[in-house]
């Protein structure tokens, strides 16, 4: 994302300040989890969610420092969900770094995730009203439901489109939506603009997850930070695979291969590529892209709006 941040030097500087703020507020006295949390922060990430909070706030009159607690709370919630997600998946690598559960064990990982959730709500307490807290709590509930739904439907070859879209909405899109809404809400934008930003965040989150699902079968660990084919090998069947299973020629063979222990990931990836599944998945991305652009057009023409357009292009272009 370096090129995107370089294009917006003010935002880049704000995010650099945010990184220091995040490190400071996550200083932990408890030695058992101090190292694990500091490693999580230093492992970085794209920081898209904090950026969305800051940029959404720029449509109003509010300093970026005032938005830091909300941006940090949302990013910490995201970190916590990743830690717990890695425990469930028994993942050993994320973002090219050994996961908390792989390095310290599941017990420490659970404590770390729980601590992060508690810290996020402590950050918000006293800084936002009860309605806002309810919205954030509801978002966390949806994320948990998405993770549970994903776990329940592992190795289910009959997963429907409806279940898939509902899952990624809860698992991923809801926090993008909350990020955009939060910045606008804190900046006291008109209600109509808060709704527009929230819708944009929702569509962007859907695109982000679907592009991730494509990358899982088209990219490599150096790019994604996790093993290729990680999703289907864990029994998580995403949109490209759902489309491929519908192929009359390849579908039956693919289904049979998935019923057995997945040892040869390359074979399954080749089968997916031999169908039109990736093209169909990209058309779904195009659908959500048009939806997101339509929301941007409803916002005042400004530098923040241009950033939202550029961010949308960046996420979509990861597949090309």
N, C-alpha and C positions, 0 to 999 in steps of 0.2 A: 504493500500500500504506500510505499515511500513516495512514489510519483504523485499520488493523490494528495498526500499531506504537504508535499513541497509546493503544490499549486495553491495551497491555502496556508501561508506562513503564520498568520495570526492564530488560526485554529491549531496548527502544529505546535506553536509555543504554548497554547493553553493546555494541550494534551501532555506536553512535557511537564508542565506545572502539576497537572492532574496526577501524573505518574509518581511524583514526589509526595503529593498529598496522600495517595493510596498507600504508599510504603509507610508513611508516618502513622496513619490511622490503624494500620494492621500490624503495628509493633505489639508483640504479645509477651507478657511476662512469663506465662507458662512455658517452660522449656520443652515440654513434650510435643507441642504443636508449633512452636515459634519458627523453627527451621522449615517445617513443611509449608507453612503459610508464606514465609518470605520467598521460598523457592517458587511457589505458585505465582506470586506477583512478578518476580524477576523473569519468569518464563515468558512473560509478556502475553501477546495475543494482539489481535487487530485493534482492539479498543473501539470497535464500531459503535457499541451501545453508548458508552460515555460521550462519544463524538455526536451521536444523535441527540442526546440530552442537551449538549452545549449549543449545537446548531439550531435546534428547535427553539431554544431560549432566545436566540439572536433575532427572532422575528418580533420580539418585544424589547423592553428596556430593562435589562437585568444584567448584572456583572457575572462573568463566568465563575468567579469565586463563590457566589451565592448558589450556583448550580452544582458545585463539586460534591456536596453531601449526597444529593439525589443521584448524580452520575455514579458516585462510588458505591452507593447502596445497590444500584442495579447491576453494576459490574461484579460486585461481591456475590450477589445472588447467582449470577451466571457462573462464577467460579465454583460456588458451592454445588451447583447442579452438575458441573463437570466432574468434580471429585466423586460425588455419589454415583454418577453414571459410570465412571471407570471401575468402581467397586462391583457394580452389577455385571458389567461386561468383562470383568477381570482383565481390563486393558493394561498393557505394560508400557505403552508409549503414547504420548499426546504432544502435539506441536514439536515432535522430535526429541522430547524430554521424557525421562522415566516418570511414570505417574506416581502420585502420592501413595496409592494402595500397593503398587509394586515395590516401592522403595521402603516404606515404613510399615506396611501391613494394613489389613482392612480395619483393624480397631482404631489405629491412629487416623486413618482416612475418614472414618465415620465421625470421630471427634472433630476433625478439621472442618468437614462439611457443616456439621451442626454449629460449630463456633462461628463460621462465616455467615450462616443464616441469622444467628442471633445478632451479630455485629451489624448486619445490614439494617435491621429494624431499630437497633439502638441509634444508628446514624440518622434515621428518619424521625425518631421520636422527638417531639418538641420543635421540629422544623417544618412540619406539614400538618394539615388538619386531619381529622378522623376519616373523612371521606377518601382522601388521598391514600391514607394507610390501608383502608379497606380495599382500594383498587390494587395496590401492590400485593397485599395478602392474597387477593383473588387470583392475581397473576401467578404467584407461587403455587397456589392450589392447582391451577390449570397445568402448570409445568409438571407437577407431581403426577397428575392424572395422565398426562401424555407419556411420561416415563413408564407408569404402571401399564398403560394400554400397550405400549411397545413391548414390554416384558411378557404380557399375557398372550400377545399374538406372535411371539417368536416361533419360527418354523411352521407358521400357518400359510400354506400355499394358496389358500382361498381368501387372502386379505383383500378387501374391496377398496376401490378408489376413495369412497367416503371415509372409511376408517383410516386410510393413509393420510388424507388431507386433514382430517380432524386431529390425527396424531401430531403432524408437524406444526399445525396451528398452535396446539398447546405446548409442544416441546420447544419450539423455536420462535415462531412468529409473535407469540404473545409478549415476549420480552423486548423485541424490537418495537412493537406497538406501544408498550409501556414507556420505553425510552423517549419516543417522539412525543407522546402525550405529556409526559412528565415535564419536559422542557417548556412546552407551550403553556401548561397549567401553571407552573411556577412563575413564568413570565407574565401571567395574567392576560393571555391573548383572548380574543373573542372566542366564544364557545365554538363557533363554526370552524375556526382555524385549528382549535384543539382537536376537533373531530377529523378534519382533513389530515392533520399530521399523524393522528393515530391510524387512520386508514392507510396512509403511505407506509407507515412502519409495519403494519400487518402484511401488506403486499411484498415489501422488501424482505421481511423475514421468511415468507413463503419461498421467494426466489432464492434466498440464501441457502435454505435447507435443500431445495431441489437441486441447486447447483452442486452442493456438497455431495448429494446422492449420485450425481453424474460423475463427479471427480473420483468417487469411490471405485468406479469401474473403468475410468479412463486415465487416471493420473498415476502418481507414484508417491512413496512415503516422503521423499524429499520435499514435495510440494504440499501434501496434505498434513504431514506430521504424524500420520498413523498408517498402519499397514494397508496396502491396497486390498480391496475385497473384504474389508473388515466387517462391513454390515451383513452381507449375506452369509458369511462364515459364522456369524453370531446368531443367525436365524432372523435377522432384521431385514425384511424384504421391502425395498424401496421402489419408487415409481419406474425406473428403467427395467427392473426385474419383473415388476407386475406386468408391464407392457410386453416384455419378452415371453412371459409365460403364456400370453394369449396367442402367440404366433403358432399357426397350425402345424408348421413343419418342425420348428425347434422346441416349442413349448413342452410337449410330452417328454422329450429327452432331458430338457432342463429340469423339469419337475422331478424326474426320476433321480437325477444327479444330486438334487438338493435334499432328497429324502435320506440319502446316505451321508456319512461323515464327509465334510468338505475337506479334501486333502489337496486336490488340484484346482486351485483358484483360477489359474490361467484358462483352464478348459471352460469353466463357467463364464468367465469374462468374454472369451471368444464367441461363445454361443449368444450372449447378449448382443455383441457387436454384429453378429451375422443377421440380426433382425433389424427392424426399423424402430426399435424401442428408444434409442437415443434421440432420433429425430422427433418422435412423438413427445418425448419428455421436454425437448427444447421448445416445442410449440406451446406446451403448458407454461413454460417460463416466459415466452413471448406474450401470452395472455395476461399474466400477472404484471409484466413490464408495462404494458399499455395501461393497465389499471393504475399502477403507481404513477405513471407520467400524467395521467388525467388528474390525479390529486395534486401534483406539483403545480399544474396550470391554474389551480384554484388559489394558490398562495400569491402574496404580493411579489412582483418581480424584484429580485434582490440577490445578493451574494449567497445568503443561506439557501435560497431556492436553487441556485446554480450548483451548490455543493450537493444537494440532495439528488439532482440530476446526474452529476458526475459519479456519485457513490453508487447509484443505480447501475450506471454503465459499467463501473468497475466490477461489481458483483456478477452481473450478467456475462461480462466478457471473460470470466474465469474459465468458461467452457470452450473458448475458441482459441 
